[in-house]
Every structure is written in structure tokens, then in C-alpha cells.
Amino acid sequence: MTKVMPRGAPLLETLAGTDNKRIGLGVGAVAFGFFLAGGVLAILMRTELAQPGLQVVSLSSYNALFTMHGSTMIYLFVTPVALAMGLYLVPLQVGASGVAGPRWALAGMWLLVLGGITMWSGWLVQGGAAQATWVGFDPLSDAVHSPGKAMDSWIWGVVLATLGELLMAASILATLLGRRAAGMTMLRMPVFCWAELVTCLMVLFAFPVLIGVMIALWIDRQWGGVFTSPGGPVTYQHLFWFYGHPVVYVMFFPFLGAVAEVIAVFSGRRIFGYRGIVISLLVFASLSMSVWAHHMFTVQGVTVKYFSLTSTLLVVPAGMEYFSLLGTLRGGAIRLTVPMLFALAFLLQFLVGGLSGIWVASPALDFHANNSYVVVAHFHYTLLAGSIFGFFAGVYYWWPKVTGRLLGERLGRVHLALFAIATNLTFAPQFALGEEGMTRRIADYPRAAGWETLNSLSTLGSYLIAVSVLVFLVNAAVSRRLAGPDPWGGHTLEWATLSPPPRGNFEGELPPIRSHAPLLDRVPA
């Protein structure tokens, strides 16, 4: 029997309710709204770069677009949506009635909203928004180079949003460690839960450093004396990148976990090498805390050999994860549903980002690629062409659980095809542009450079990304087909309850939990 999501829920419950599902959906909706806003900024930037000669916005406006696009996507979309999935799904997957510390999670949601409003309020002051990049490098962000209130608004927006993400991560981690159902041992948790666990550990270890460095930057802007010494800018980079590299995996692991669940279900098999992928996640998370300065190979005084070694070692756990997913596919009864197609596209697309990461982890190669469009292409293949494909795999997979309805298969395939074509059309030319010498963070380039064709292709691709997202929104708006509690034949506990789940998540007794795929255990071999 299907329970359709009630309409017209009381406003107070919507805004201040402590049900994990409402909080998770709230955070996800806020983050997706910022994704749409950040996408508009990206289209404006790509329109400016389609041809040489400033045509759409001024230089200062372009710098503001550049800064706010990156800041929105990192601080306000990919990071919080990764945690939103955990808030909604982790209690269901471990058999809990809700998250631990639901008021922490609720406070985290509202801090995210407040942080986003604060950051974007910079557009309302004279000069328009911060212009010091999403990294806020000192001295670009000091009071001399970025005077006025917009930069201060950006700093406090980052602080508030990051504090909210810390609270959400603490709630998810406490749920995983202390609210598992009877029989749900750590080594019986689904892979998605392990992905959220290592994500939360990285948030709790790395994100306080970002909050501290942002507050120090604000103090420096008001009174000086923090980063004003000759080594101050390098100190800022070390502190920032101690956050800045782990956050890449915060924005990756939950989507990898979603892809693992999707591949297992639509292959009709248990996850191959379950313990191996758990170990690889833990090793990957540990190593991610030791590689921050590979972003600083061109900075004097960095221990290049050490950071090159630790960065290259990331290949080992990454390879274990890929091996596990490919092993799950091998011999499976594969069903090419839309979630499965997005998951397979994730494997291919993220591979480009991962392999180009080996390139930038090599100092000899990175000296050439550093600060060029090679880095822009690598980063976007990692996040947009990688993680966001994993995000959409999870959205199509869990949409019937959240809403009680299935998204349209035909529109879903159109969305996938457009999105795959568009991301490669946008970012593949940027590898070539970087190799030809186009640097990042520029608003214009000389006609003599001969970059018009590649930039025009990249701009066309960005327009197609927007069209593909519009197709998804139409699909979400028109989907009406009822799903039932378990339309896919899922393996994990969220599929053992109603769609959408009731308050308290479960009605009646849970199935016996004897492995990481308890619903598969009850199917005769």
C-alpha cells in the first residue's frame, strides 16, 4: 500500500519540525535552490567568455560572478546536499526512528539558509559582491584589495553555512554510532552509511579550521596583524587548503555511496568486496587529510615530494572502490533504469576527473598546469561531471521513497543524454584551453590567441546543461505514477517501510539484519 506525501503540512512543522525526513528535504531544497542560482552565474560567465572583448559584464562584475559561483556551489550546494542525503536516509538505512540530536540538524539547516542569505547580500552593497574567489585568498581578500562590506558579508556567510554543516554532520555521525537497530553492527551498515560516516569525520576534523581562518581573516580586515607578515598569505593558504582538500571528498563520498547502492540493486547482486570498499573509504578519508599542499606546489617552501607522494597514494583506495563497483556489475542481471544509467555515467565521467587528478598531483606536470584551465576542467569533471551524476543517480533511485511516485523514465533518459553531452562539451575543451595557456579567473582573452572556437563550444555546453536541468524539473513536476513501498527490489532497510516513510520511519518490526543487504537476505537463493 502506498502512502502519498500529505499536502498542506502545518507551517510550523515545515519550518521547525524535528523529523529527520523534513530536515533532510529542507536542506536539500535550499541547496538545490542555490544550485540553480549558481548555475545562472555560470551561464553569465560562459556567455562573457564565448568571444573575446568584454561584451556582457564589466571586469569587476565578472570577478564577482566568478567568486559567487564557486562559493555557492561549494559552500551552499554540493556540501550541504551531500549531508541532506545523510539526514534523510541514514536513519532509515540503520533502522532508527530519527537522527540523534535532531535540533542540531534543524539549527544546521537554518544556519545554512542564513549563511547563504548573508553571502548573497553582498550583491546589494555598492560594488556588488565579493571578488576574491571562492578561496578568499589573502591578500585579494584584505581590506586594501577588497574594501567595503561585500567581502565581510562573504566571510560571515561562509562561517554560518560551515557551522551549519558541522552541526548536521555531528547529528548524522551520532546516529550512525549510537542509533543503529538491533543486529545492525558496523560491518552490516550499507555502503552509503559508511560513505556518510567518513564524510562526517572529515567535516568534523577539517571544517573548524575553515571557520577559524575566516574569523581570522575578518579580524585582519578590521585591525590587521593576522596575515600581514611576509609569510601571512602562505599561512592562509595552508590553513585554507587543510579544509579545501577534504571538502572535495565530502562532496564525493556520499554520491559514491549512492552509486554503489544503485549498482548493487540494478545488478541484482550484493556489493562485491564489501569489506574492501569500507577499508578503502576509511583509508581515502585518512589520506585526504594529508594532501592539502598539493594545491601549493608552485609556492616556495612547500615539501613537494611528501605531498606528491600522499596525493599519488590516493590512487590505491580509489582503485579499490572502482574494482568493487565493477566487480558488482560483473555477472549481474543488469537493469538499465535511469538511476543505473546515471550511476554508470558517473563511473565514466568521474574517471576523467580522477585521472586528471594524477596529472595535477605530479609537480613536474602541475607547474605547467597550475592556475590554468586544466585545473578548471579537472575540478569540474570531479564535481559536476562526477559527483552530480552520482547525485542524480541517487535522486532518481530514492525519489519514489521520498515522494511515493516514480519519475518519468523517458524524460529521465532525455535528461541523462543531454547532461552527459553537455558536461563533456563544456569541460573537455577546457583541458585544451589550459594546455594552450588560458589561465583561470580571467574575464577576457586576446583574439590573437585563437581560443574563440573552444570557448564557444564550452559556452554552448553550459547552455545545454541548463536545458538538461530544466528537463529534470519538468519531470519532477509532472511525475504522477505511484511507486509502492519498493518499486526497485531494494536491498536496504529504507525499502521495508512505506513510501514516503511515516513519522518514526517504520511501522511494525524490522526484517532480520544479517548483512549489509538485509532485504536481499530474505530472498531465497
C-alpha positions as CSV (number, residue, x, y, z in Angstrom):
1,M,0.0,0.0,0.0
2,T,1.3,3.4,-0.9
3,K,1.1,6.4,1.3
4,V,1.2,9.6,-0.8
5,M,3.0,12.6,0.8
6,P,0.4,14.8,2.5
7,R,-0.1,18.3,1.2
8,G,-0.5,21.5,3.2
9,A,1.6,20.4,6.2
10,P,1.4,22.9,9.0
11,L,3.8,25.8,8.5
12,L,5.4,25.4,12.0
13,E,6.1,21.7,11.3
14,T,7.7,22.6,8.0
15,L,9.9,25.3,9.4
16,A,10.7,23.9,12.9
17,G,9.9,20.2,12.8
18,T,12.5,17.7,14.0
19,D,11.6,14.8,11.8
20,N,14.8,13.8,10.0
21,K,13.0,13.5,6.7
22,R,11.6,17.0,6.8
23,I,15.0,18.4,7.8
24,G,16.8,16.4,5.1
25,L,14.3,17.6,2.5
26,G,14.6,21.2,3.7
27,V,18.3,21.2,3.4
28,G,18.1,19.5,0.0
29,A,15.6,22.0,-1.3
30,V,17.7,25.0,-0.1
31,A,20.8,23.6,-1.5
32,F,19.2,22.8,-4.9
33,G,17.8,26.4,-5.0
34,F,21.4,27.6,-4.6
35,F,22.5,25.2,-7.3
36,L,20.0,26.9,-9.7
37,A,21.2,30.3,-8.7
38,G,24.9,29.4,-9.0
39,G,24.1,27.9,-12.5
40,V,22.7,31.2,-13.6
41,L,26.0,32.9,-12.6
42,A,28.0,30.2,-14.5
43,I,25.9,30.9,-17.7
44,L,26.7,34.6,-17.4
45,M,30.4,33.9,-17.1
46,R,30.4,31.5,-20.0
47,T,28.5,34.0,-22.2
48,E,31.2,36.6,-21.4
49,L,33.9,34.1,-22.4
50,A,32.3,32.9,-25.6
51,Q,34.1,35.6,-27.6
52,P,37.0,37.9,-26.8
53,G,36.2,41.5,-25.9
54,L,34.1,42.4,-22.8
55,Q,30.5,42.1,-24.1
56,V,28.1,41.2,-21.2
57,V,29.6,42.3,-17.9
58,S,32.4,44.5,-16.6
59,L,35.6,43.2,-15.2
60,S,34.6,43.7,-11.6
61,S,31.2,42.1,-12.2
62,Y,32.9,39.1,-13.8
63,N,35.2,38.7,-10.8
64,A,32.1,38.8,-8.5
65,L,30.3,36.2,-10.7
66,F,33.4,34.0,-10.5
67,T,33.6,34.3,-6.8
68,M,29.9,33.8,-6.1
69,H,29.5,30.9,-8.5
70,G,32.3,28.9,-6.9
71,S,31.3,29.9,-3.3
72,T,27.6,29.0,-4.0
73,M,28.4,25.6,-5.5
74,I,30.9,24.6,-2.8
75,Y,29.5,26.1,0.4
76,L,25.8,26.2,-0.4
77,F,25.1,23.3,-2.8
78,V,27.3,20.3,-3.1
79,T,28.4,20.1,0.5
80,P,25.0,20.6,2.1
81,V,23.2,18.4,-0.4
82,A,25.6,15.6,0.4
83,L,24.7,15.9,4.1
84,A,21.0,16.3,3.3
85,M,21.0,12.8,1.8
86,G,22.5,11.5,5.0
87,L,19.9,13.3,7.2
88,Y,17.1,11.7,5.3
89,L,18.5,8.2,4.5
90,V,20.9,7.3,7.3
91,P,18.2,6.7,10.0
92,L,16.2,4.7,7.5
93,Q,19.1,2.5,6.5
94,V,20.2,1.8,10.1
95,G,16.7,1.2,11.3
96,A,16.4,4.2,13.5
97,S,13.3,6.3,14.2
98,G,15.2,9.5,13.6
99,V,18.5,11.3,13.8
100,A,20.4,11.8,17.0
101,G,20.2,15.4,18.1
102,P,17.5,16.5,15.6
103,R,17.7,20.1,16.9
104,W,21.3,20.2,15.9
105,A,20.4,19.3,12.4
106,L,17.5,21.7,12.4
107,A,19.8,24.5,13.6
108,G,22.2,23.5,10.9
109,M,19.6,23.9,8.2
110,W,18.7,27.4,9.3
111,L,22.4,28.4,9.7
112,L,22.8,27.3,6.1
113,V,19.9,29.5,5.0
114,L,21.3,32.4,7.0
115,G,24.8,31.9,5.6
116,G,23.5,31.8,2.0
117,I,21.5,35.0,2.5
118,T,24.4,36.7,4.2
119,M,26.8,35.7,1.4
120,W,24.5,36.7,-1.4
121,S,23.6,40.0,0.4
122,G,26.9,41.3,-1.0
123,W,25.2,41.9,-4.3
124,L,23.1,44.6,-2.6
125,V,26.0,46.8,-1.5
126,Q,28.0,49.3,-3.6
127,G,30.4,47.5,-5.9
128,G,28.4,44.2,-5.8
129,A,29.5,41.0,-4.1
130,A,32.9,39.7,-3.1
131,Q,35.6,39.4,-5.7
132,A,38.4,37.4,-4.0
133,T,37.5,33.9,-5.5
134,W,35.7,31.1,-3.5
135,V,39.0,30.5,-1.8
136,G,39.2,34.1,-0.5
137,F,43.0,34.2,-0.9
138,D,44.8,36.8,1.2
139,P,45.8,39.5,0.0
140,L,43.0,39.5,-2.6
141,S,40.6,39.5,0.4
142,D,42.3,42.0,2.6
143,A,40.9,45.5,3.3
144,V,43.1,47.1,0.7
145,H,42.2,44.9,-2.3
146,S,38.6,44.2,-1.2
147,P,37.3,47.2,0.6
148,G,33.7,47.5,1.7
149,K,31.1,45.3,3.3
150,A,30.6,42.8,0.5
151,M,33.8,40.8,1.5
152,D,32.7,40.9,5.1
153,S,29.3,39.5,4.1
154,W,31.0,36.7,2.2
155,I,33.2,35.8,5.2
156,W,30.3,35.6,7.6
157,G,28.2,33.8,5.1
158,V,31.0,31.1,4.8
159,V,31.2,30.9,8.6
160,L,27.5,30.5,9.2
161,A,27.0,27.9,6.4
162,T,30.0,25.9,7.5
163,L,28.9,25.9,11.1
164,G,25.5,24.6,10.0
165,E,27.2,21.8,8.1
166,L,29.2,20.9,11.2
167,L,26.0,20.6,13.2
168,M,24.4,18.4,10.5
169,A,27.5,16.2,10.3
170,A,27.6,15.8,14.1
171,S,23.9,14.7,14.0
172,I,24.5,12.1,11.3
173,L,27.6,10.7,12.9
174,A,25.9,10.3,16.3
175,T,23.1,8.5,14.5
176,L,25.5,6.1,12.9
177,L,27.4,5.4,16.1
178,G,24.5,5.3,18.6
179,R,21.1,4.7,17.0
180,R,21.5,1.6,14.9
181,A,18.8,-1.1,15.2
182,A,19.5,-4.4,16.9
183,G,21.6,-6.5,14.7
184,M,22.9,-3.6,12.6
185,T,26.6,-3.9,13.5
186,M,29.1,-1.5,12.0
187,L,30.1,-4.1,9.4
188,R,26.4,-4.6,8.5
189,M,25.8,-1.0,7.6
190,P,25.1,-0.2,4.0
191,V,27.9,1.3,1.9
192,F,26.0,4.6,1.7
193,C,26.1,4.8,5.5
194,W,29.9,4.2,5.5
195,A,30.3,6.9,2.9
196,E,28.3,9.3,5.2
197,L,30.4,8.2,8.2
198,V,33.7,9.1,6.6
199,T,32.2,12.3,5.2
200,C,31.1,13.4,8.7
201,L,34.5,12.6,10.1
202,M,36.2,14.8,7.5
203,V,33.7,17.6,8.2
204,L,34.3,17.4,12.0
205,F,38.1,17.5,11.6
206,A,38.5,20.0,8.7
207,F,35.6,22.4,8.8
208,P,36.5,24.0,12.2
209,V,39.8,25.1,10.6
210,L,37.8,27.0,7.9
211,I,35.7,28.7,10.5
212,G,38.8,29.7,12.3
213,V,40.6,31.1,9.3
214,M,37.5,33.0,8.2
215,I,37.3,34.7,11.6
216,A,41.0,35.4,11.5
217,L,40.6,36.9,8.0
218,W,37.8,39.2,9.2
219,I,39.9,40.3,12.2
220,D,42.8,41.0,9.8
221,R,40.4,43.1,7.6
222,Q,39.3,45.2,10.6
223,W,42.5,45.7,12.5
224,G,45.4,43.9,10.7
225,G,48.1,41.9,12.3
226,V,47.0,38.4,11.4
227,F,48.1,37.7,7.8
228,T,50.1,41.0,7.3
229,S,53.6,39.4,7.9
230,P,55.6,38.4,4.8
231,G,54.6,34.8,5.3
232,G,50.9,35.6,6.0
233,P,49.5,34.8,2.6
234,V,51.2,31.4,2.6
235,T,49.9,30.7,6.1
236,Y,46.4,31.5,4.9
237,Q,46.8,29.0,2.0
238,H,48.0,26.2,4.3
239,L,45.1,26.8,6.7
240,F,42.5,27.1,3.9
241,W,43.6,24.0,1.9
242,F,43.6,21.9,5.1
243,Y,39.9,22.4,4.7
244,G,39.9,22.7,0.9
245,H,41.1,19.3,0.0
246,P,39.0,17.2,2.4
247,V,35.9,19.1,1.3
248,V,36.4,17.6,-2.2
249,Y,35.8,14.2,-0.7
250,V,32.9,15.5,1.4
251,M,31.4,16.4,-2.0
252,F,32.2,13.0,-3.4
253,F,31.8,10.1,-0.9
254,P,28.0,10.3,-0.4
255,F,27.4,10.3,-4.1
256,L,29.8,7.3,-4.5
257,G,27.8,5.6,-1.8
258,A,24.6,6.3,-3.7
259,V,26.1,4.9,-6.9
260,A,27.2,1.7,-5.0
261,E,23.7,1.2,-3.7
262,V,22.2,1.7,-7.2
263,I,24.7,-0.6,-9.0
264,A,24.1,-3.4,-6.4
265,V,20.3,-3.2,-6.7
266,F,20.1,-2.9,-10.5
267,S,22.7,-5.7,-10.9
268,G,20.8,-7.9,-8.6
269,R,23.9,-8.6,-6.6
270,R,25.5,-7.8,-3.2
271,I,28.2,-5.2,-3.3
272,F,31.4,-7.1,-4.4
273,G,34.2,-6.8,-1.8
274,Y,32.1,-5.0,0.8
275,R,34.8,-5.0,3.4
276,G,37.3,-3.8,0.9
277,I,35.3,-0.8,-0.1
278,V,34.7,0.0,3.6
279,I,38.5,-0.1,4.2
280,S,39.1,2.0,1.1
281,L,36.7,4.7,2.3
282,L,38.5,4.9,5.6
283,V,42.0,4.9,4.0
284,F,40.8,7.5,1.5
285,A,39.4,9.8,4.2
286,S,42.6,9.5,6.2
287,L,44.9,10.2,3.3
288,S,42.7,13.2,2.3
289,M,43.8,15.0,5.4
290,S,47.4,14.8,4.4
291,V,47.5,16.1,0.9
292,W,46.3,19.7,1.2
293,A,49.5,21.4,0.0
294,H,49.4,19.7,-3.4
295,H,47.4,22.8,-4.3
296,M,50.6,24.8,-3.4
297,F,53.3,23.2,-5.5
298,T,54.2,26.5,-7.0
299,V,54.5,28.1,-3.6
300,Q,58.1,28.4,-2.2
301,G,58.8,26.3,0.9
302,V,56.2,23.5,0.3
303,T,57.6,20.0,0.8
304,V,56.8,18.9,-2.7
305,K,57.9,15.3,-2.5
306,Y,55.8,14.5,0.5
307,F,52.6,16.0,-0.8
308,S,53.2,14.5,-4.2
309,L,53.6,11.0,-2.6
310,T,50.5,11.3,-0.4
311,S,48.4,12.7,-3.4
312,T,49.5,9.8,-5.6
313,L,48.7,7.2,-2.9
314,L,45.1,8.2,-3.2
315,V,45.0,6.1,-6.4
316,V,45.1,2.9,-4.3
317,P,41.8,3.3,-2.3
318,A,40.2,4.9,-5.4
319,G,41.2,1.9,-7.4
320,M,39.7,-0.4,-4.7
321,E,36.4,1.4,-4.9
322,Y,36.3,1.2,-8.7
323,F,37.2,-2.5,-8.5
324,S,34.4,-3.2,-6.1
325,L,31.8,-1.4,-8.3
326,L,33.0,-3.2,-11.5
327,G,33.0,-6.5,-9.6
328,T,29.4,-5.9,-8.6
329,L,28.5,-5.4,-12.2
330,R,30.2,-8.5,-13.4
331,G,27.8,-11.4,-13.9
332,G,24.8,-9.3,-12.6
333,A,21.3,-9.3,-14.1
334,I,21.7,-5.6,-15.1
335,R,18.6,-3.5,-15.5
336,L,19.3,-0.2,-17.4
337,T,16.9,2.0,-15.5
338,V,17.5,5.8,-15.3
339,P,19.2,5.5,-11.8
340,M,21.5,2.8,-13.2
341,L,22.4,4.8,-16.3
342,F,23.3,7.8,-14.2
343,A,25.4,5.5,-12.0
344,L,27.3,4.1,-15.0
345,A,27.8,7.6,-16.4
346,F,29.3,8.6,-13.0
347,L,31.8,5.8,-13.3
348,L,33.0,7.0,-16.7
349,Q,32.8,10.8,-16.0
350,F,34.5,10.7,-12.7
351,L,37.2,8.6,-14.1
352,V,38.3,11.6,-16.2
353,G,38.4,13.8,-13.1
354,G,40.3,11.2,-11.1
355,L,42.9,10.5,-13.8
356,S,43.5,14.3,-14.4
357,G,44.0,14.5,-10.6
358,I,47.0,12.2,-11.0
359,W,48.3,14.8,-13.5
360,V,48.0,17.7,-11.1
361,A,49.5,15.6,-8.3
362,S,52.7,15.4,-10.2
363,P,54.8,18.5,-9.5
364,A,56.6,18.5,-12.9
365,L,53.2,18.5,-14.7
366,D,51.4,20.7,-12.2
367,F,54.0,23.5,-12.6
368,H,52.7,23.8,-16.2
369,A,49.0,23.2,-15.4
370,N,48.8,25.2,-12.2
371,N,46.4,28.2,-12.4
372,S,45.3,27.2,-15.9
373,Y,42.1,26.0,-17.4
374,V,43.4,22.4,-17.0
375,V,42.6,22.8,-13.2
376,V,39.1,24.2,-14.0
377,A,38.4,21.2,-16.2
378,H,39.8,18.7,-13.7
379,F,37.8,20.2,-10.8
380,H,34.5,20.3,-12.8
381,Y,35.0,16.7,-14.1
382,T,35.4,15.7,-10.5
383,L,32.3,17.6,-9.1
384,L,29.8,18.4,-11.9
385,A,30.6,15.6,-14.4
386,G,31.3,13.2,-11.5
387,S,29.6,13.9,-8.2
388,I,26.4,15.5,-9.7
389,F,25.9,12.4,-11.9
390,G,26.0,10.4,-8.6
391,F,23.6,12.9,-7.1
392,F,21.1,12.4,-9.9
393,A,21.5,8.6,-9.7
394,G,20.5,8.9,-6.0
395,V,17.7,11.3,-6.8
396,Y,16.1,9.0,-9.4
397,Y,16.6,6.0,-7.2
398,W,15.2,7.4,-3.9
399,W,12.6,9.7,-5.4
400,P,9.8,7.1,-5.1
401,K,10.8,6.5,-1.4
402,V,10.6,10.2,-0.7
403,T,7.5,11.1,-2.6
404,G,5.7,7.8,-3.3
405,R,5.9,8.4,-7.0
406,L,8.2,7.4,-9.8
407,L,10.0,10.0,-12.1
408,G,9.2,9.5,-15.8
409,E,11.6,7.1,-17.5
410,R,11.5,8.7,-20.9
411,L,12.2,12.3,-19.6
412,G,14.9,10.8,-17.3
413,R,16.7,9.3,-20.3
414,V,16.5,12.7,-22.1
415,H,17.9,14.4,-19.0
416,L,20.8,11.9,-18.8
417,A,21.6,12.2,-22.5
418,L,21.6,16.0,-22.5
419,F,23.5,16.2,-19.3
420,A,26.2,13.8,-20.5
421,I,26.7,15.6,-23.8
422,A,26.6,19.0,-22.2
423,T,29.1,18.3,-19.4
424,N,31.7,16.9,-21.9
425,L,31.0,19.7,-24.4
426,T,31.6,22.2,-21.6
427,F,34.6,20.9,-19.9
428,A,36.6,18.8,-22.4
429,P,37.6,21.9,-24.4
430,Q,38.9,23.5,-21.2
431,F,41.7,20.9,-21.0
432,A,42.9,22.0,-24.4
433,L,42.5,25.7,-23.5
434,G,44.6,25.2,-20.4
435,E,47.3,23.4,-22.3
436,E,47.3,26.3,-24.8
437,G,47.9,28.8,-21.9
438,M,44.5,30.1,-20.9
439,T,44.6,30.9,-17.2
440,R,41.7,30.7,-14.9
441,R,40.0,33.7,-13.3
442,I,40.2,35.8,-16.5
443,A,37.3,37.8,-17.9
444,D,38.7,38.3,-21.4
445,Y,41.4,37.0,-23.7
446,P,43.1,38.3,-26.9
447,R,41.6,37.4,-30.2
448,A,45.1,36.5,-31.4
449,A,45.2,33.6,-29.0
450,G,42.8,31.7,-31.2
451,W,40.6,30.4,-28.4
452,E,37.2,31.5,-29.7
453,T,36.1,28.1,-31.0
454,L,36.9,26.2,-27.9
455,N,35.4,28.8,-25.7
456,S,32.3,28.9,-27.9
457,L,31.9,25.2,-27.6
458,S,32.3,25.4,-23.8
459,T,29.7,28.1,-23.6
460,L,27.2,26.1,-25.8
461,G,27.7,23.2,-23.4
462,S,26.8,25.3,-20.4
463,Y,23.6,26.3,-22.1
464,L,22.8,22.6,-22.7
465,I,23.5,21.8,-19.0
466,A,20.8,24.4,-18.2
467,V,18.4,22.7,-20.6
468,S,19.1,19.3,-19.1
469,V,18.3,20.6,-15.6
470,L,15.1,22.1,-16.9
471,V,14.1,18.7,-18.3
472,F,14.6,17.3,-14.8
473,L,12.5,20.0,-13.2
474,V,9.7,19.3,-15.7
475,N,10.0,15.6,-14.9
476,A,9.7,16.3,-11.2
477,A,6.7,18.5,-11.8
478,V,4.7,16.1,-14.0
479,S,5.5,12.7,-12.4
480,R,2.3,11.1,-11.1
481,R,2.8,7.3,-11.3
482,L,2.5,5.7,-7.9
483,A,5.6,3.7,-6.8
484,G,4.6,1.4,-4.0
485,P,6.9,0.8,-1.0
486,D,9.7,-0.9,-3.0
487,P,9.5,-0.4,-6.8
488,W,13.1,-1.4,-7.4
489,G,13.6,-4.5,-5.3
490,G,15.9,-2.7,-2.9
491,H,18.4,-4.3,-0.6
492,T,18.5,-1.9,2.4
493,L,16.0,-1.1,5.2
494,E,14.5,2.1,3.8
495,W,12.6,-0.1,1.3
496,A,11.0,-2.1,4.2
497,T,8.7,0.8,5.1
498,L,6.0,2.9,3.4
499,S,6.7,5.4,0.6
500,P,7.1,8.1,1.9
501,P,8.0,6.8,5.3
502,P,5.8,7.7,8.3
503,R,7.0,9.8,11.2
504,G,9.2,7.5,13.2
505,N,10.2,5.9,9.9
506,F,9.0,2.3,10.5
507,E,5.7,0.6,11.4
508,G,6.0,-2.8,12.9
509,E,9.1,-4.9,13.3
510,L,12.2,-4.6,11.1
511,P,13.3,-7.5,9.0
512,P,16.2,-9.6,10.5
513,I,19.5,-7.9,9.9
514,R,22.2,-10.4,9.0
515,S,24.3,-8.4,6.5
516,H,24.6,-5.1,4.7
517,A,21.8,-6.1,2.4
518,P,19.0,-7.3,4.8
519,L,16.2,-7.3,2.3
520,L,18.3,-9.4,-0.1
521,D,18.9,-11.9,2.7
522,R,15.2,-12.8,2.8
523,V,15.0,-13.7,-0.9
524,P,15.7,-17.4,-1.4
525,A,18.9,-18.1,-3.3
